[in-house]
Structures are given as C-alpha cells and as structure tokens.
C-alpha cells in the first residue's frame, strides 16, 4: 500500500462528512422526527408525487438529449478545425457561468408566446413542462461535452483505421468501435447533467409557469413549504428527492464501472 | 499478389514525403521498408493501404490500379505499432470483427467464423486467450492478436507498421522469428516498416531503404550490407566511418599522398571514402596510411579504436583483435581491405 493511506483516507472521510454527509443527515433526521404516519401522508400527496415525477422524468429526458447532442458537439469540436472553433468551445461553458435566474428569464422571453421562438412555433413552450425541459437541456449541456471531449481527442486514430482496413464502413466503425469506447465518459456526462437538472431551481421557475399538478417542479415545492414555515413537509420532499437521486446515480455509476472494467485501465 | 509501386509522390507542405518512389514486390515476398524517422517509410505503407492519399503515381494490386480504391476495397491486413485492438471486445471478437462486418451475402456463417478464429488463435499460439480482453494481455500477446485479426480477412497483402516497435528487446527477437515462420506457413505478400536495421536484415527477403522520401536501394540483405548503392545506405546500415579524399586519374589521394588501395573508379575531384570498422587492418608504421590511435575501448569480442588520419585529424573507427599489442597514442599503419568511394557533392551524398 502507498504511504499516507491513513491520512488520505481520514481526511477524505472528514471532508465528505463535513461537506456532504452532515447536511444530508440533518435532512433525513428532521424527516424521521415527523413520525411514520405524517411521512406516509406527505408521500401520498398527489401534488408532491406529480412534482417528483415531473422533476425526475424531465431531468432524465434532458440528460438523454444532452448525451446525444453533447456527443455531436464534442465530436465537431475535436474532429474538425473551422474558423471560430475556439469561440464555440468557449460558448459551451456559458451555461456554467451564467446566473441561473438570468438564463431562466432569457429563455422565458424567447420561448414565451410573444417571444422570438414562441411566436413562430404553433404550440406553447414557455409555461408548460416543455419549457422546463428546454431550461434543463440548456443548463446540462456543458457536462456531456466536457466529459466526452477529452476522451474523444485522446482516442487512438488507429482504432478507426484498423476497422476500415478490416472492411467496416464508416457507420459500422462509429457504432461498433468508437461509441463503445466512449460509453463510460458518456455515462458520466449523462449522470452529471441529470444530477444538475434534478436540483435546478433558478432557471426553471421563470419558464415553468409553476402550475400545481402540471408544471410544478419538486424543488419549487420545497421552497413553497419553507415559506409556509412547514419545515417538516419541506424536508420530507427533500428526503424523497435525495433517495431517488441517489438510486439513479448509483445505478448509472454501476453501469459505468461495468463498462469501464471491460475497457480496462492500463491499456 | 504482386504489388507494383510506380513513381509515387506525396507532398507534405514544402518537403516531399515520397519523391518518385518505384518498387516492385513479388507475390509471397517479405519486404522491409527501412529508414530513419521522417524517411517516408510509414507514409508509403499507409499509401499502399489507402490510409493516405498520394499526389501522383500508381499503386498496382496485381495488374489493377488501386489508387482510386477505398481502404475497405483494398482488402489489406494492417498491423499497427500500438496494436489498435478494440478494447471493449474480447480477443475472439476482435479477430472475428473483419468477418462479422461483411455484407450479409459475403459473411460466413457464425459456425465458420468460430472455426476460422479458433484456427487463427492456434496459428498465433494463443488458443486459451479467446475470452480475455486486450487489457488483460501483454504487449507481445496483443500484437499476436492484432496479426490474427489482420489475417482473418484473408488479405491480399499484409502490411505491418513498426510491428515490434513498442515491445522490449527479448520479446522483439522472439516475435521476429515467429513472424518469419507465420509468413512461411501462410505465404502472404508482406511489407513491414522498421527503423531497426537488424530487424530488417534478419527478417526480410528484400530490404528497401528510404531516405528523405527517396528510395535509396532495394536488394537482398547481403546486397544492402555488402554493396551499398549510396553513401546514405553505407552510413545508415552497420557502422562505418568516412574520410574526405581527392580522386585524380584513378588514384585516391589523402593530403596529396596516394592511398595504396589500387586504382579507383569515379570522376576526378573531391570524394569521400567510406569504410566499416571490420574492414580495417593494422600494419607496421610506414606501411599503408599513417595514423595515430586516439582512443581504445573494449567492445564485445573485439576492441574498437578511433584512429586519427590526415592533416585535419579525421577520426575513423577500426575493429582490432584484443590480443594485438597496441595502446592509445601509438602510431600505426592502416590497410583498407574493403571500402567504397562516392564523389562529394553528388546528389546522392548525405
């Protein structure tokens, strides 16, 4: 074993406890103090159920869309040299840098029925679940691009050439050789984009319309309960979100570990 | 299949990577492309495979010009220096890849693929590793798998780009002999690129030496070593020294003194005499060319001496028997047993 293991592990645990486990434990403990009957009552509230379904469903959908288009963007940025490539590359990070409220207001203005885009399309985008989806795609985009890009640029050019000499056409090469190699990075990007989307609040509330049972996200519900000084309900919803998120992330991580193991580390 | 390369040219910016290269390779031959880095050897190999376009010339597969063919259409087996194995596939699936991606009409039945891959695993002596992933193999094993994968498509040509370049010395030696065996068993027309002259001379039927995009010489290992066609080949293959001399009326002159080597051919004027360490013998002072031993050191079974010759004290390297009683600083006479003289300033000089 490398020297310093005790110190390194000790510090890691200390830091993890201080920054993540302690606040989360407080949430869980607070919820537990409500008693089983009250928790069950909150959990079976259809408004909360619908909000959770909306949050998780749209977050998964947005992460999936980002996985596809983020991959395309990363591909374009690594494989082609074109004027303005550096600008595009930098622009990818903008959703990171922008205050989320600004993003939300801007998106709402564009996608509102009288906005640039909203006035062209025949259906409503802003103030519907579709608007939430747009906002979640926006804020999640950088994650997939930034996780896939380095792997793609390090990809051995020989792999694609080998496939070609063996008779594989371009499409076969991409689907059977390139994509499987990118899977772990793509899954990491997907998980990050998903996690960000689930917790997103600032940009969504401006474009969602926040109609109960229709376009109300779970984080908004938590804020509303807090403003009513109903801390019990707020933490109960938070605990449910926490559990669901952890389950999804654990699942993605396991799939990723499995695909990474297949690829091997050293080689 | 015969491979004919005719007047191939490839430009990279200002310098030609390949400058009017012509080379005929006969069916079943094992040919080495040898040269220092930047000589164009890998570019030529990749051009044959279709991985690189050429600006001019013809590449004939049999009697057909293959220049317009895609990589896929050329049906060549290509082995990469860094193996380029598909990491997410087991060894078996790597080897089967080329068969499985074929059109339905040309794709063998799965049972036939299984038989073929099993046979290839036997051929490359890895019958037990079918279910491993490439990450679980050693470098030598990976390169064997890469070769099996290339052979699976029954290529018209087998091309290897520095196949042993990433392996350590002992594995290189073993794989070299083994590749020769495989070649003799399967009879594929094979071209491999190397910068290692020992590898080229030991393995190949014929060696093509490239330098700065120009083909210097093509010949058997004996031709290349014993009868170098250009000063570059002389100095690149094996150890050698060169000495500036003057040629006048069939005589070789060093500082106005005739070198007693008999008559030499070639035009009058400045020239360089190239000589290998083992082609120099020492004589008593006063006989042959006069020199002084500047440095003496042990080198395996022999000793190597750096000998200063002429007014400008050019150093030439000589191999001398260990029992010969000489020491550093001694004056000696030198006899050139075998040598080559190339005129200076000729286009073929280095």
Interface residues (C-beta under 8 A of the other chain):
Chain A: X156 X158 X159 X161 X162 X163 X164 X165 X166 X167 X168 X169 X172 X176 X177 X180 X181 X183 X259 X262 X263 X264 X265 X266 X267
Chain B: X49 X51 X71 X72 X74 X75 X76 X77 X78 X80 X82 X83 X84 X85 X86 X87 X88 X97 X98 X101 X102 X133 X134 X135 X136 X142 X146 X149 X150 X152 X153
